[in-house]
């Protein structure tokens, strides 16, 4: 594993821990719960759709292998299912932060995988 990849994974891990806690402080406690749930779930579903498009584009361009694309699509489906489960009883501020963080991490992972696979193929 290269030093850059180790540093990237360490940074992503740190964001996973800090994201939900930070989200609770800026979201506020007086936010209408039902409206926030629908909005948060819709935002997450849109993010997952965008991630899926990026995965398909990476696969089509040869930047992602079939196995990489399948792994990333599974992660996107799991995030989408999590957003749906959270919406069933209303998305709390902590859950909203978790969804945001996970979507950001997955988006970054797709970008990183496309970039590194593309760079490795050109050398």
N, C-alpha and C positions, 0 to 999 in steps of 0.2 A: 504494500500500500504506500503510495507516495505521500510525502510530507504535506503537500497541498490538499490532498484528499482527507488526510487525518485532521488537518486544521478546519477544513470545511465541515466535516462531520461533528467536530467538537463544538463549533459555533452553532450548528443546527441543534445540537443537544441542549446547549445553554438556552437557546430561544424557546425550546419546548417547555423548559421548567419555568422560565420567567414570564412567558406570554400570558397564560391564564391569570396569574396574580396581578399583573399590570393592567389587564383589561378590566378587572373589577373596579379599579380606582377611577378610570376615566369614563366608564359607562354610566356611572351614577346609579343610585338606588331608587330614584323616583320615576324611572322610565316605565311607561305602560308595558306591562308584561306580555300581553297577547300580541300587540302590534310589533314589539321587538322580536317575538318568536317567529312570526311570519316573515318579517323583514330579514332576520338573520338566516333563516332556513333558505329563503329565496336567494340571498347573497351567496350562501355556500353552494347551493345547486348551480348557480351561474359560474362560480369559480371552478367547480368540478367540470362543468361543460367546457370551459376554456382550457383546463388542464388536459382533458380528453382530446380536444382538437390539437393541442400541442404535441401530445403523444402520437396521434395519428400522423401529423406532419413529420415528426421525427422518424417514424417508421417508414413513411413513404420516401423520405429523402435519404434513407440509409444511415441516419444518425443514431438510430436505436435498433438493436437486434429484436427479433421476435420475442425472445425471453425477457428482455428489458421492458419492452412495451407491455407485455402481459403482466409483469410484476407491477408496473406503474398503474395500469388500468385497474388492477385489483385493489391497489391502495386508494385510488380515486373512488371506486365503488364502495369501499369500506367507509370512507369519509362521507360520502353521500348518504349511506345508510345511517351513520351516526347522527347526521343533521336531522334526518327524518325521525329517528328515535327521540332526540332531544325535543323536537317540536311537538311531539305527542302530548307532553305535559308542560310545555312552555320552556323556552330557552332562558336559563338564568344568565347572569352576567359572566359567571365563571365558565359556563358552557359555551357562551358566545366567544369568549377569549380563546377557549380551547379550539373551537372550530376555525377561527381566524388563523391561529398559530399553525394548526395542522394543514390548512389549505396553503398557507405561505410556504411551509416546509416542503410540501409535496410539489408545489410549483417550482421552487428552487431546485429540488431534486431532479425534476424533469429537465430543467434548463442545464443543470450540471451534467447529467447523463448524456444529453444531446451534445453538449460541448466537448466533453472528454472523449466520447466515442468518435466524434467527428475528427478531433485533433489526433487521436491515436491512429485512425484510418489514414490520415494524410501523411504520417511519418513512416 
